[in-house]
């Protein structure tokens, strides 16, 4: 279950968002001020942070800076009633990955959360030196795939990222929408067809090992199996 640190000093709004996210099977650790939120972060080690900017005791910007010291890769979403360019820029400069302007819809917040979680998985994969799977070796940081005969295939950014995400979910289903939002930013028909092309390419690259399969789960995504 995904653990979310949610920091909001408006009790009524916080209660609504917390309960709504819990109903979608997220585990929510909630705080109403920046200082207690930092302590809660240390205790619970969440997967993602959703931070209001205007907080008592320690504002969202300062909180994000402290969180970044403890966990450089954790995704952070800022919630803000402000829309000035300088406020948005400051949010990114202090460690934010995304921001959402109040009032916001729960559906949009969930899309942002899932998108950042998917990107974080891909970044972790790309930071590794090599990944051996079946008869292949992926070198994520070099964007290279070594086939069983030793031949090196140079991958594009999206090929490397999508394969890395599938490898993160070996013997699990990776949803199409997660891939689309991570690498294209939306799930439009045009981008969905582009994804089909990339999956076809990856299947072709991996065909020398019959124990590796990218199985399409219609209407859901892809099941990546290495037997």
C-alpha positions, -999 to +999 in steps of 0.1 A: +000+000+000+013+034-010+021+056+021+014+093+017+026+121+041-002+147+038+003+180+055-026+205+056-035+231+083-071+235+073-088+207+093-120+205+072-102+202+039-076+178+054-103+155+067-120+153+033-088+147+014-075+122+039-107+101+039-111+103+001-075+090-003-080+063+023-111+051+003-088+046-027-065+023-006-038+048+002-022+048+037-023+084+050-001+099+076-014+134+083-001+165+101-013+200+105+021+218+109+055+216+093+075+207+124+054+177+134+053+167+098+090+164+097+090+142+128+063+121+112+083+118+080+113+104+100+091+079+118+070+066+089+092+068+058+064+076+033+065+069-005+054+104-014+047+138+002+018+161-004+025+194+013+005+226+017+028+257+014+013+279+041+019+259+073+024+269+110+058+263+127+076+255+094+063+264+060+060+239+031+092+252+014+113+248+045+097+214+052+106+202+016+142+213+020+145+192+052+128+162+037+151+164+007+181+161+031+167+129+045+154+114+012+168+130-020+145+110-044+112+111-026+085+128-048+069+160-034+037+177-045+030+212-033-006+224-027-009+261-030-036+288-031-010+310-048-005+311-085+023+337-089+051+325-111+077+333-084+058+310-059+058+281-084+095+286-091+103+287-054+085+255-050+106+237-075+138+253-062+131+240-027+126+204-039+091+201-052+084+178-082+049+191-089+023+216-076-015+217-076-035+249-072-063+250-047-092+242-051-083+209-068-102+177-077-093+144-059-090+127-093-063+152-104-044+148-072-044+110-076-032+113-112-003+135-100+006+111-072+006+081-094+026+099-121+053+109-097+055+074-081+059+059-116+087+083-125+105+076-092+105+039-099+120+046-134+147+069-119+157+042-094+161+017-122+181+041-143+204+047-114+216+011-113+247+000-132+232-031-147+202-053-145+204-090-156+171-106-167+168-138-186+196-139-212+198-101-214+216-073-195+202-038-193+226-009-186+201+018-176+225+047-172+241+040-206+207+033-224+221+000-236+207-035-239+230-065-243+214-094-261+223-131-256+249-131-284+267-101-268+254-075-293+247-041-278+215-023-287+214+015-280+180+024-266+161+057-269+151+076-238+115+062-238+126+026-247+150+027-218+125+042-194+096+019-203+118-012-201+131-001-168+095+004-155+085-031-167+116-045-150+106-028-118+073-048-120+085-082-131+057-108-128+033-080-121+010-059-143+021-023-152-009-002-161-009+016-194-020+049-179+010+049-155+034+045-185+016+071-205+015+097-178+051+090-168+066+093-204+041+114-223+022+134-197-013+122-207-032+092-220-045+107-252-054+084-282-023+095-301+001+088-273-016+055-265-008+044-301+027+056-297+030+034-266+019+004-287+047+011-311+073+011-283+060-021-268+062-037-302+099-026-305+107-039-270+092-073-278+113-074-309+145-065-290+138-093-265+127-120-289+160-140-286+149-152-252+115-171-253+113-170-215+108-132-216+073-120-225+054-087-225+018-099-223-009-074-231-037-073-205-065-058-226-078-025-212-054-026-183-017-028-192+012-052-196+023-082-177+061-086-179+073-121-171+108-136-170+107-174-163 
